[in-house]
Structures are given as C-alpha cells and as structure tokens.
Amino acid sequence: MSEWKRVAPLEEIPRLGSRVLDTDRGRIALFRTGDDQVFAVRDACPHKQGPLSQGIVHGHVVTCPLHNWRIDLASGKALDPDEGCAHAYAARVEEGVVWMQI
C-alpha cells in the first residue's frame, strides 16, 4: 500500500521547473507549475524514455526535450496525437512542504 512521504520544501523546486528524486521505484520528477501546483511523474517520456525533468513546463504540461512529446502532468498521459503514459504519482503541498504518495 502506498503512503504519503515528505519529499521537499516547495521552495526547492524552481517555478516552471523540476527536481528529480531517486526512489526504489526509479527516478521521479517533481514539477512545479507557474501557479505553484506540484506534480510527480516518472522521469521518462513514454516515447524514447527522454528525461522529462529536463523538459519545458507550460501550464500543467511538460514537453519532452528529445522529441517534443507533450505530457499532461496530472495524468502522465501523452497529449494527442501522441500516445503513451509516464506513470503519475499523487503529490500535494501543505504549509510549504511537498508530499508524494509512493
């Protein structure tokens, strides 16, 4: 069963950027949007496993730096016309601290 774990202060994740966590489930990218929401997604594009953490965040989407696939941060799903999914993890911010369900 998954549990909520404290992972980082919000201020350690750059706005419109990411921070990578190495976990027993692999690399997970934490993204912070312009409106200070935080999303957690496996740090591998479903296309060619490009590092999503190095992509460009716009709205609640990240664009893979390798082939410009757009990934919805809430679901991890590739946006049309592309298909595939990078696993998304539940994340939340409480009192300036990021928590993730892993």
C-alpha positions in Angstrom: 0.0 0.0 0.0 1.2 3.5 -0.8 1.9 6.1 1.8 2.4 9.8 1.9 6.0 10.8 2.3 7.5 14.3 2.8 9.8 14.9 -0.1 11.0 18.5 -0.2 10.2 22.1 0.7 8.3 23.7 -2.2 10.9 26.5 -2.4 13.5 23.8 -3.5 11.6 23.2 -6.8 12.0 26.0 -9.2 8.8 27.6 -10.5 8.2 26.2 -14.1 11.0 23.6 -13.3 11.6 20.3 -11.7 13.6 18.4 -9.1 14.4 14.7 -9.5 14.1 12.1 -6.8 15.8 8.7 -6.9 13.5 6.2 -5.3 13.2 2.4 -5.1 10.6 2.8 -7.9 13.1 4.7 -10.2 13.6 8.3 -11.0 10.6 10.6 -10.3 10.4 14.2 -11.5 8.6 16.7 -9.3 7.3 19.6 -11.3 6.2 23.0 -10.1 3.9 25.0 -12.3 3.5 28.7 -12.6 0.5 28.6 -10.2 2.6 26.7 -7.6 0.9 23.3 -8.1 3.2 20.3 -7.8 3.0 17.1 -9.9 5.1 13.9 -9.7 5.7 11.9 -12.8 8.2 9.1 -13.7 11.2 10.8 -15.2 11.0 9.1 -18.6 8.9 10.0 -21.6 6.8 7.1 -22.9 8.2 7.6 -26.4 12.0 7.1 -26.1 12.5 7.5 -22.3 13.7 11.1 -22.6 14.3 12.9 -19.3 11.0 14.7 -18.7 12.7 16.6 -15.8 14.8 18.5 -18.5 11.7 19.5 -20.4 9.8 22.8 -20.6 6.8 23.2 -18.3 3.9 25.2 -19.7 0.6 25.3 -17.9 0.1 21.8 -16.5 2.1 20.1 -19.3 5.8 19.3 -19.8 7.3 19.0 -23.3 9.9 16.2 -23.6 13.3 17.7 -24.6 14.1 14.9 -27.1 11.1 14.8 -29.5 8.7 17.4 -28.2 6.1 15.0 -26.9 3.7 16.8 -24.5 2.9 15.0 -21.3 -0.1 16.0 -19.0 1.4 16.4 -15.6 -1.7 15.4 -13.7 -2.2 12.1 -15.5 1.2 11.4 -17.1 -0.6 10.8 -20.4 0.8 11.9 -23.7 -1.4 14.5 -25.5 -2.8 14.0 -29.0 -1.6 13.0 -31.5 0.9 11.0 -29.4 0.0 8.0 -27.2 1.5 6.5 -24.1 1.8 7.3 -20.4 4.5 8.2 -17.9 3.3 7.0 -14.5 2.0 9.9 -12.4 2.1 9.9 -8.6 -0.2 11.8 -6.3 1.5 14.9 -4.9 0.3 17.8 -2.7 1.7 20.9 -0.9 0.9 21.5 2.7 2.3 24.5 4.5 5.1 24.9 2.0 6.1 21.2 2.1 5.7 18.8 -0.8 4.3 15.4 0.0 4.1 12.5 -2.5 2.3 9.2 -2.4 4.7 6.4 -3.1 
